[in-house]
Amino acid sequence: MDDLARSMGAHALYLFLLVPVGCGIQIAESQMLSAGEVEDWLKWVHEKSKDRSMELRPICAPQYYRIAEESDPSKRAGCLAGINICFISHKGDVYPCGYLPVSAGNVRESKLSRIWAGSATFGQLRDFDLLEGKCGVCSHKVVCGGCRARGFSEQGSILAEEPFCLHEPQTDFIKELAV
């Protein structure tokens, strides 16, 4: 896809990491990358993105920003669900993103600004100290945050750890203790 997009003179290529919700559930078993394959793919995307002739970005892959942070610690663009974006369904239901089926309210019942500022769901997503599992103890949680939709899909919690991240944050903690 990268070669094709560049050969056609594309300005940007956004590559989505599968989120197993909706129709993605049907193809997840056969099409989902393993955590190791995701890690390799993210490193490949990062290397390819250094060629600035075309914007190349992984979508729904917040752990990419852990990899990017290691070479450029000034970026923040991990999972944006309920932090910088939301999705409003045709029925008015407000969701943190189009892949996270947890309603934060309904614009037919309340103003979007009120839902955005006061939703308990959005409040939880914006408090990185509430993240569970290895995301909760990871030193990259502010830059990455893990995919909240994949965590929800696997464990039923919007705060659950990202199941397709190989990073082991305990090593971060041990490194900090050694300093």
matplotlib code that plots the C-alpha trace (Angstrom):
import matplotlib.pyplot as plt

x = [0.0, 2.8, 4.6, 1.3, 0.3, 3.7, 3.8, 0.4, 1.6, -0.7, -0.3, -1.3, -1.8, -3.7, -3.4, -6.0, -5.2, -8.2, -10.6, -12.7, -16.1, -19.1, -18.2, -14.6, -15.7, -16.4, -12.9, -10.9, -10.0, -8.6, -7.3, -6.2, -2.4, -0.7, 0.8, 4.3, 3.1, 1.5, 4.8, 6.8, 4.2, 4.3, 8.1, 7.8, 5.3, 7.6, 10.5, 8.5, 6.9, 10.4, 10.1, 8.2, 7.2, 3.9, 2.2, 2.0, 0.0, -1.3, -5.0, -6.4, -2.9, -2.0, 0.9, 2.6, 3.2, 5.3, 7.5, 7.6, 8.2, 11.4, 12.9, 10.8, 9.4, 7.6, 4.5, 1.2, -1.4, -2.3, -5.9, -8.0, -11.4, -13.3, -10.2, -10.0, -12.8, -16.2, -18.7, -22.4, -24.7, -27.6, -29.8, -27.9, -26.0, -22.5, -19.6, -16.0, -15.1, -16.8, -15.3, -16.2, -19.8, -20.3, -22.7, -21.7, -25.1, -27.5, -27.6, -31.4, -31.5, -28.6, -26.3, -23.1, -21.1, -22.6, -22.0, -18.4, -17.6, -19.7, -19.9, -18.6, -17.4, -15.4, -14.1, -12.8, -11.1, -9.3, -7.9, -4.9, -4.4, -7.6, -6.1, -6.0, -3.5, -0.1, -1.5, -2.1, 1.6, 3.2, 5.4, 4.0, 0.3, 0.0, 1.5, -0.2, -3.1, -3.7, -6.7, -9.7, -12.0, -9.7, -9.4, -13.2, -13.6, -11.3, -12.2, -15.4, -13.9, -13.1, -10.0, -8.7, -5.1, -4.4, -4.3, -2.1, 0.9, 4.0, 5.6, 6.2, 6.1, 7.6, 10.9, 10.3, 9.7, 12.8, 14.9, 13.5, 14.4, 18.0, 18.4]
y = [0.0, 2.4, 1.8, 2.1, 5.3, 6.9, 5.9, 7.5, 10.8, 10.5, 13.1, 10.8, 7.2, 6.3, 2.6, 1.3, -1.4, -3.7, -3.0, -6.1, -4.5, -4.4, -6.0, -6.3, -9.1, -11.3, -11.0, -10.6, -14.3, -14.6, -11.0, -9.7, -9.3, -10.9, -8.5, -9.3, -8.6, -5.3, -4.3, -5.1, -3.3, -0.2, -0.1, -0.4, 2.5, 4.6, 4.0, 4.7, 7.8, 9.4, 9.9, 13.1, 13.0, 11.5, 11.6, 8.0, 7.4, 4.4, 4.8, 3.2, 2.2, 4.4, 2.2, 3.6, 6.8, 4.9, 3.8, 7.3, 8.8, 6.9, 8.8, 12.0, 12.6, 15.8, 14.2, 13.3, 11.5, 8.2, 7.1, 10.2, 8.6, 11.0, 13.2, 14.9, 13.2, 11.7, 10.0, 10.9, 8.2, 8.8, 8.4, 11.1, 8.8, 10.2, 7.7, 8.2, 7.0, 5.0, 1.8, 2.1, 1.2, 2.9, 5.8, 9.0, 10.6, 11.6, 15.0, 14.8, 14.9, 17.1, 19.6, 18.1, 20.7, 19.4, 15.8, 16.6, 18.4, 16.4, 12.8, 10.3, 8.1, 10.9, 11.9, 8.3, 8.3, 11.6, 10.4, 8.3, 7.3, 5.2, 3.0, -0.7, -3.5, -2.7, 0.5, 1.8, 1.4, 2.3, 5.4, 6.0, 6.1, 9.8, 9.7, 6.4, 5.4, 2.1, 1.6, 1.9, 0.1, -3.0, -3.1, -2.9, -5.6, -8.0, -7.3, -5.3, -2.2, 1.1, 1.3, -2.2, -2.5, -2.6, -6.3, -5.9, -4.1, -6.1, -3.4, -4.5, -1.4, -3.2, -2.7, 1.1, 0.9, -1.1, 1.4, 4.3, 2.6, 2.1, 5.8]
z = [0.0, 0.8, -2.5, -4.4, -2.6, -3.2, -6.9, -7.4, -5.7, -2.7, 0.0, 2.9, 3.7, 6.9, 7.8, 10.3, 12.9, 13.2, 16.1, 16.7, 17.0, 14.7, 11.4, 12.6, 15.0, 12.0, 10.5, 13.7, 14.1, 10.6, 10.0, 13.4, 13.8, 16.8, 19.4, 17.9, 14.4, 15.6, 17.2, 14.0, 11.8, 14.0, 13.8, 10.0, 9.9, 12.0, 9.7, 6.6, 8.1, 8.2, 4.4, 4.5, 0.8, 2.0, 5.4, 6.7, 9.9, 11.8, 12.9, 16.1, 17.1, 20.1, 21.0, 17.9, 19.9, 22.4, 19.6, 18.1, 21.5, 21.9, 18.9, 19.3, 22.8, 21.9, 20.2, 21.9, 19.7, 21.2, 21.7, 21.4, 22.3, 24.5, 24.8, 21.5, 19.5, 19.9, 17.6, 17.3, 15.9, 13.7, 16.8, 18.7, 20.9, 21.8, 21.9, 22.7, 19.2, 16.5, 17.7, 21.4, 22.0, 25.4, 25.2, 27.0, 26.5, 23.7, 22.0, 21.7, 25.6, 26.4, 24.7, 23.2, 25.2, 28.4, 27.5, 26.4, 29.7, 32.2, 31.0, 33.5, 30.6, 29.1, 32.5, 33.1, 29.7, 30.4, 33.7, 32.8, 36.4, 36.1, 33.3, 34.2, 33.8, 32.2, 30.6, 34.1, 35.2, 31.8, 31.6, 28.1, 29.2, 28.6, 25.1, 24.1, 26.4, 24.6, 22.4, 24.7, 22.2, 21.9, 25.7, 26.0, 23.3, 25.2, 28.8, 28.9, 30.5, 28.8, 31.0, 30.3, 29.0, 25.3, 24.4, 21.3, 22.9, 23.6, 25.8, 29.3, 31.6, 34.6, 32.9, 32.9, 36.6, 37.2, 35.1, 37.1, 40.4, 39.1, 38.4]

ax = plt.figure().add_subplot(projection="3d")
ax.plot(x, y, z, "-o")
ax.set_aspect("equal")
plt.show()
